[in-house]
Structure formats: C-alpha cells, structure tokens
Amino acid sequence: MNFEPLINRMSTEDVNRMLEYTQTYPNSGQKLINTLTESYVWLDLKYDTVCSLNDVFGCGYNPSAISNLFETK
C-alpha cells in the first residue's frame, strides 16, 4: 500500500490545473486540495470530491478514470 497522500501521487501538471481551478473557484478548489492532502486511498473519496475532480479534469466518474489521476508523480 502506498502511504503517500493522493496529491503527492499526482503529476505536477495535474496539481497545477487544480491550483488554476482554485483561483477561479477558491472554496471548492481549496477543499479539493485539502481532501487530496489528507486522503491516502482514492476509494475513500466522497462523491463531492469526485465531482470536483471531474470539474477540473473532465475525467468522468468511473473508477478507472479516477484511479489514473493518482498513478504518476
């Protein structure tokens, strides 16, 4: 099991996209970043977090799309 927070397992490009999203939507973006900093397993993400990820990345809601966000560093 990987014991790094989810945000640390994202690519730099994806983290930068979330930061840009935070400039436009400060509350939602900061909540998303906080959640990914405190979470270690993507399966534990709540629906609102998955919705925010879809807003930022257009990845959809299926598990394989969400899990792909956290494979690279």
N, CA, C and O atoms as CSV, one atom per row, in Angstrom:
chain,resi,resn,atom,element,x,y,z
A,1,MET,N,N,0.842,-1.186,0.000
A,1,MET,CA,C,0.000,0.000,0.000
A,1,MET,C,C,0.884,1.246,0.000
A,1,MET,O,O,1.905,1.300,0.686
A,2,ASN,N,N,0.484,2.217,-0.762
A,2,ASN,CA,C,1.231,3.470,-0.850
A,2,ASN,C,C,0.766,4.400,0.266
A,2,ASN,O,O,-0.425,4.693,0.372
A,3,PHE,N,N,1.696,4.866,1.096
A,3,PHE,CA,C,1.342,5.692,2.238
A,3,PHE,C,C,1.571,7.178,1.991
A,3,PHE,O,O,1.706,7.955,2.936
A,4,GLU,N,N,1.613,7.567,0.739
A,4,GLU,CA,C,1.718,8.977,0.397
A,4,GLU,C,C,0.321,9.536,0.163
A,4,GLU,O,O,-0.544,8.833,-0.360
A,5,PRO,N,N,0.086,10.792,0.543
A,5,PRO,CA,C,-1.214,11.402,0.245
A,5,PRO,C,C,-1.473,11.397,-1.261
A,5,PRO,O,O,-0.538,11.431,-2.061
A,6,LEU,N,N,-2.721,11.355,-1.629
A,6,LEU,CA,C,-3.087,11.294,-3.048
A,6,LEU,C,C,-2.484,12.446,-3.842
A,6,LEU,O,O,-2.042,12.249,-4.974
A,7,ILE,N,N,-2.460,13.621,-3.279
A,7,ILE,CA,C,-1.943,14.774,-4.019
A,7,ILE,C,C,-0.468,14.585,-4.381
A,7,ILE,O,O,-0.021,15.096,-5.408
A,8,ASN,N,N,0.286,13.868,-3.565
A,8,ASN,CA,C,1.701,13.606,-3.855
A,8,ASN,C,C,1.886,12.588,-4.971
A,8,ASN,O,O,2.975,12.477,-5.534
A,9,ARG,N,N,0.841,11.849,-5.292
A,9,ARG,CA,C,0.915,10.844,-6.349
A,9,ARG,C,C,0.374,11.365,-7.674
A,9,ARG,O,O,0.248,10.611,-8.639
A,10,MET,N,N,0.056,12.650,-7.718
A,10,MET,CA,C,-0.435,13.270,-8.961
A,10,MET,C,C,0.727,13.921,-9.705
A,10,MET,O,O,1.740,14.284,-9.108
A,11,SER,N,N,0.563,14.059,-10.999
A,11,SER,CA,C,1.586,14.730,-11.786
A,11,SER,C,C,1.611,16.219,-11.440
A,11,SER,O,O,0.620,16.775,-10.966
A,12,THR,N,N,2.743,16.845,-11.681
A,12,THR,CA,C,2.876,18.281,-11.435
A,12,THR,C,C,1.880,19.055,-12.285
A,12,THR,O,O,1.302,20.039,-11.824
A,13,GLU,N,N,1.681,18.624,-13.501
A,13,GLU,CA,C,0.724,19.272,-14.402
A,13,GLU,C,C,-0.690,19.234,-13.817
A,13,GLU,O,O,-1.412,20.230,-13.873
A,14,ASP,N,N,-1.084,18.100,-13.261
A,14,ASP,CA,C,-2.424,17.986,-12.679
A,14,ASP,C,C,-2.574,18.855,-11.431
A,14,ASP,O,O,-3.617,19.474,-11.222
A,15,VAL,N,N,-1.540,18.898,-10.614
A,15,VAL,CA,C,-1.588,19.758,-9.427
A,15,VAL,C,C,-1.712,21.223,-9.855
A,15,VAL,O,O,-2.462,21.988,-9.248
A,16,ASN,N,N,-0.989,21.602,-10.882
A,16,ASN,CA,C,-1.086,22.973,-11.387
A,16,ASN,C,C,-2.485,23.284,-11.912
A,16,ASN,O,O,-2.974,24.401,-11.745
A,17,ARG,N,N,-3.122,22.317,-12.539
A,17,ARG,CA,C,-4.505,22.514,-13.010
A,17,ARG,C,C,-5.452,22.743,-11.841
A,17,ARG,O,O,-6.367,23.563,-11.924
A,18,MET,N,N,-5.230,22.014,-10.750
A,18,MET,CA,C,-6.061,22.222,-9.568
A,18,MET,C,C,-5.825,23.609,-8.977
A,18,MET,O,O,-6.769,24.254,-8.519
A,19,LEU,N,N,-4.587,24.069,-8.982
A,19,LEU,CA,C,-4.292,25.406,-8.471
A,19,LEU,C,C,-4.960,26.481,-9.325
A,19,LEU,O,O,-5.449,27.478,-8.793
A,20,GLU,N,N,-4.986,26.289,-10.634
A,20,GLU,CA,C,-5.689,27.223,-11.521
A,20,GLU,C,C,-7.194,27.216,-11.227
A,20,GLU,O,O,-7.833,28.268,-11.191
A,21,TYR,N,N,-7.741,26.035,-11.022
A,21,TYR,CA,C,-9.153,25.887,-10.674
A,21,TYR,C,C,-9.446,26.630,-9.367
A,21,TYR,O,O,-10.495,27.259,-9.223
A,22,THR,N,N,-8.514,26.553,-8.424
A,22,THR,CA,C,-8.677,27.209,-7.123
A,22,THR,C,C,-8.721,28.723,-7.261
A,22,THR,O,O,-9.384,29.396,-6.471
A,23,GLN,N,N,-8.027,29.267,-8.251
A,23,GLN,CA,C,-8.075,30.711,-8.461
A,23,GLN,C,C,-9.467,31.155,-8.914
A,23,GLN,O,O,-9.922,32.240,-8.552
A,24,THR,N,N,-10.134,30.326,-9.699
A,24,THR,CA,C,-11.480,30.646,-10.179
A,24,THR,C,C,-12.546,30.280,-9.149
A,24,THR,O,O,-13.508,31.022,-8.951
A,25,TYR,N,N,-12.368,29.140,-8.501
A,25,TYR,CA,C,-13.325,28.635,-7.504
A,25,TYR,C,C,-12.583,28.370,-6.199
A,25,TYR,O,O,-12.267,27.219,-5.897
A,26,PRO,N,N,-12.299,29.407,-5.424
A,26,PRO,CA,C,-11.427,29.256,-4.256
A,26,PRO,C,C,-11.923,28.265,-3.204
A,26,PRO,O,O,-11.125,27.493,-2.672
A,27,ASN,N,N,-13.201,28.267,-2.896
A,27,ASN,CA,C,-13.690,27.363,-1.851
A,27,ASN,C,C,-13.654,25.902,-2.292
A,27,ASN,O,O,-13.144,25.042,-1.574
A,28,SER,N,N,-14.195,25.631,-3.467
A,28,SER,CA,C,-14.209,24.255,-3.979
A,28,SER,C,C,-12.797,23.748,-4.227
A,28,SER,O,O,-12.469,22.609,-3.896
A,29,GLY,N,N,-11.968,24.600,-4.810
A,29,GLY,CA,C,-10.598,24.196,-5.114
A,29,GLY,C,C,-9.792,23.910,-3.871
A,29,GLY,O,O,-9.056,22.924,-3.824
A,30,GLN,N,N,-9.915,24.751,-2.862
A,30,GLN,CA,C,-9.156,24.530,-1.630
A,30,GLN,C,C,-9.645,23.292,-0.899
A,30,GLN,O,O,-8.850,22.548,-0.324
A,31,LYS,N,N,-10.959,23.068,-0.920
A,31,LYS,CA,C,-11.496,21.854,-0.298
A,31,LYS,C,C,-10.967,20.611,-1.010
A,31,LYS,O,O,-10.615,19.624,-0.363
A,32,LEU,N,N,-10.912,20.658,-2.332
A,32,LEU,CA,C,-10.372,19.537,-3.104
A,32,LEU,C,C,-8.911,19.281,-2.735
A,32,LEU,O,O,-8.525,18.140,-2.483
A,33,ILE,N,N,-8.115,20.322,-2.704
A,33,ILE,CA,C,-6.696,20.174,-2.363
A,33,ILE,C,C,-6.540,19.641,-0.942
A,33,ILE,O,O,-5.724,18.751,-0.701
A,34,ASN,N,N,-7.307,20.172,-0.010
A,34,ASN,CA,C,-7.232,19.691,1.376
A,34,ASN,C,C,-7.586,18.215,1.475
A,34,ASN,O,O,-6.917,17.453,2.173
A,35,THR,N,N,-8.641,17.814,0.773
A,35,THR,CA,C,-9.068,16.413,0.796
A,35,THR,C,C,-7.985,15.501,0.230
A,35,THR,O,O,-7.700,14.448,0.800
A,36,LEU,N,N,-7.382,15.898,-0.882
A,36,LEU,CA,C,-6.355,15.059,-1.500
A,36,LEU,C,C,-5.068,15.047,-0.677
A,36,LEU,O,O,-4.271,14.116,-0.795
A,37,THR,N,N,-4.858,16.052,0.140
A,37,THR,CA,C,-3.696,16.092,1.030
A,37,THR,C,C,-3.901,15.172,2.224
A,37,THR,O,O,-2.937,14.634,2.770
A,38,GLU,N,N,-5.149,14.991,2.630
A,38,GLU,CA,C,-5.472,14.187,3.810
A,38,GLU,C,C,-5.865,12.750,3.478
A,38,GLU,O,O,-6.004,11.932,4.386
A,39,SER,N,N,-6.045,12.427,2.201
A,39,SER,CA,C,-6.507,11.096,1.790
A,39,SER,C,C,-5.363,10.285,1.203
A,39,SER,O,O,-4.486,10.814,0.521
A,40,TYR,N,N,-5.395,8.987,1.484
A,40,TYR,CA,C,-4.346,8.086,1.014
A,40,TYR,C,C,-4.857,7.037,0.036
A,40,TYR,O,O,-4.071,6.415,-0.679
A,41,VAL,N,N,-6.166,6.841,0.002
A,41,VAL,CA,C,-6.782,5.822,-0.850
A,41,VAL,C,C,-7.898,6.489,-1.644
A,41,VAL,O,O,-8.817,7.063,-1.060
A,42,TRP,N,N,-7.825,6.416,-2.964
A,42,TRP,CA,C,-8.814,7.106,-3.784
A,42,TRP,C,C,-10.209,6.520,-3.621
A,42,TRP,O,O,-11.198,7.210,-3.868
A,43,LEU,N,N,-10.306,5.267,-3.211
A,43,LEU,CA,C,-11.613,4.646,-2.992
A,43,LEU,C,C,-12.380,5.291,-1.841
A,43,LEU,O,O,-13.600,5.151,-1.757
A,44,ASP,N,N,-11.682,5.992,-0.957
A,44,ASP,CA,C,-12.313,6.655,0.175
A,44,ASP,C,C,-12.847,8.046,-0.159
A,44,ASP,O,O,-13.456,8.691,0.695
A,45,LEU,N,N,-12.629,8.515,-1.381
A,45,LEU,CA,C,-13.079,9.851,-1.744
A,45,LEU,C,C,-14.601,9.919,-1.787
A,45,LEU,O,O,-15.261,8.999,-2.271
A,46,LYS,N,N,-15.146,11.008,-1.280
A,46,LYS,CA,C,-16.586,11.211,-1.277
A,46,LYS,C,C,-17.045,11.723,-2.643
A,46,LYS,O,O,-16.248,12.189,-3.457
A,47,TYR,N,N,-18.337,11.621,-2.860
A,47,TYR,CA,C,-18.909,11.989,-4.149
A,47,TYR,C,C,-18.600,13.436,-4.521
A,47,TYR,O,O,-18.322,13.722,-5.686
A,48,ASP,N,N,-18.644,14.353,-3.558
A,48,ASP,CA,C,-18.374,15.757,-3.889
A,48,ASP,C,C,-16.941,15.959,-4.350
A,48,ASP,O,O,-16.678,16.821,-5.189
A,49,THR,N,N,-16.014,15.180,-3.819
A,49,THR,CA,C,-14.619,15.269,-4.257
A,49,THR,C,C,-14.482,14.736,-5.676
A,49,THR,O,O,-13.778,15.322,-6.498
A,50,VAL,N,N,-15.150,13.630,-5.963
A,50,VAL,CA,C,-15.117,13.063,-7.310
A,50,VAL,C,C,-15.730,14.049,-8.306
A,50,VAL,O,O,-15.237,14.184,-9.426
A,51,CYS,N,N,-16.796,14.733,-7.906
A,51,CYS,CA,C,-17.409,15.744,-8.778
A,51,CYS,C,C,-16.431,16.886,-9.050
A,51,CYS,O,O,-16.330,17.360,-10.181
A,52,SER,N,N,-15.723,17.324,-8.031
A,52,SER,CA,C,-14.738,18.396,-8.225
A,52,SER,C,C,-13.602,17.938,-9.123
A,52,SER,O,O,-13.137,18.702,-9.969
A,53,LEU,N,N,-13.149,16.698,-8.952
A,53,LEU,CA,C,-12.109,16.164,-9.837
A,53,LEU,C,C,-12.599,16.165,-11.284
A,53,LEU,O,O,-11.844,16.492,-12.199
A,54,ASN,N,N,-13.854,15.802,-11.485
A,54,ASN,CA,C,-14.418,15.816,-12.831
A,54,ASN,C,C,-14.500,17.238,-13.370
A,54,ASN,O,O,-14.268,17.459,-14.558
A,55,ASP,N,N,-14.828,18.209,-12.515
A,55,ASP,CA,C,-14.864,19.611,-12.949
A,55,ASP,C,C,-13.494,20.071,-13.433
A,55,ASP,O,O,-13.388,20.784,-14.431
A,56,VAL,N,N,-12.456,19.663,-12.726
A,56,VAL,CA,C,-11.099,20.110,-13.062
A,56,VAL,C,C,-10.551,19.356,-14.269
A,56,VAL,O,O,-9.998,19.963,-15.186
A,57,PHE,N,N,-10.703,18.042,-14.269
A,57,PHE,CA,C,-10.022,17.203,-15.262
A,57,PHE,C,C,-10.927,16.630,-16.339
A,57,PHE,O,O,-10.432,16.094,-17.331
A,58,GLY,N,N,-12.248,16.730,-16.171
A,58,GLY,CA,C,-13.153,16.146,-17.152
A,58,GLY,C,C,-12.957,14.649,-17.275
A,58,GLY,O,O,-13.065,14.088,-18.365
A,59,CYS,N,N,-12.668,14.006,-16.159
A,59,CYS,CA,C,-12.296,12.587,-16.169
A,59,CYS,C,C,-13.489,11.653,-16.064
A,59,CYS,O,O,-13.336,10.448,-16.264
A,60,GLY,N,N,-14.663,12.166,-15.760
A,60,GLY,CA,C,-15.822,11.307,-15.574
A,60,GLY,C,C,-15.874,10.788,-14.155
A,60,GLY,O,O,-15.150,11.253,-13.275
A,61,TYR,N,N,-16.738,9.821,-13.949
A,61,TYR,CA,C,-16.988,9.331,-12.590
A,61,TYR,C,C,-16.630,7.858,-12.403
A,61,TYR,O,O,-16.815,7.312,-11.316
A,62,ASN,N,N,-16.123,7.219,-13.440
A,62,ASN,CA,C,-15.845,5.793,-13.288
A,62,ASN,C,C,-14.523,5.575,-12.558
A,62,ASN,O,O,-13.627,6.416,-12.625
A,63,PRO,N,N,-14.403,4.459,-11.869
A,63,PRO,CA,C,-13.231,4.204,-11.037
A,63,PRO,C,C,-11.900,4.221,-11.786
A,63,PRO,O,O,-10.905,4.713,-11.253
A,64,SER,N,N,-11.863,3.702,-12.988
A,64,SER,CA,C,-10.581,3.654,-13.694
A,64,SER,C,C,-10.092,5.063,-14.042
A,64,SER,O,O,-8.888,5.320,-14.008
A,65,ALA,N,N,-10.989,5.959,-14.370
A,65,ALA,CA,C,-10.593,7.336,-14.682
A,65,ALA,C,C,-10.082,8.055,-13.450
A,65,ALA,O,O,-9.099,8.793,-13.522
A,66,ILE,N,N,-10.731,7.850,-12.333
A,66,ILE,CA,C,-10.295,8.487,-11.086
A,66,ILE,C,C,-8.947,7.921,-10.647
A,66,ILE,O,O,-8.050,8.675,-10.270
A,67,SER,N,N,-8.802,6.619,-10.695
A,67,SER,CA,C,-7.549,5.998,-10.235
A,67,SER,C,C,-6.355,6.430,-11.084
A,67,SER,O,O,-5.237,6.517,-10.575
A,68,ASN,N,N,-6.576,6.701,-12.368
A,68,ASN,CA,C,-5.480,7.120,-13.255
A,68,ASN,C,C,-4.879,8.458,-12.843
A,68,ASN,O,O,-3.726,8.738,-13.172
A,69,LEU,N,N,-5.625,9.279,-12.140
A,69,LEU,CA,C,-5.100,10.570,-11.702
A,69,LEU,C,C,-3.988,10.421,-10.670
A,69,LEU,O,O,-3.176,11.331,-10.500
A,70,PHE,N,N,-3.943,9.293,-9.987
A,70,PHE,CA,C,-3.037,9.119,-8.862
A,70,PHE,C,C,-1.916,8.116,-9.103
A,70,PHE,O,O,-1.305,7.638,-8.147
A,71,GLU,N,N,-1.639,7.795,-10.343
A,71,GLU,CA,C,-0.608,6.817,-10.627
A,71,GLU,C,C,0.763,7.426,-10.861
A,71,GLU,O,O,1.777,6.771,-10.619
A,72,THR,N,N,0.813,8.658,-11.324
A,72,THR,CA,C,2.095,9.258,-11.639
A,72,THR,C,C,2.508,10.247,-10.571
A,72,THR,O,O,1.710,10.679,-9.739
A,73,LYS,N,N,3.764,10.584,-10.624
A,73,LYS,CA,C,4.278,11.529,-9.636
A,73,LYS,C,C,4.987,12.640,-10.329
A,73,LYS,O,O,5.499,13.549,-9.675
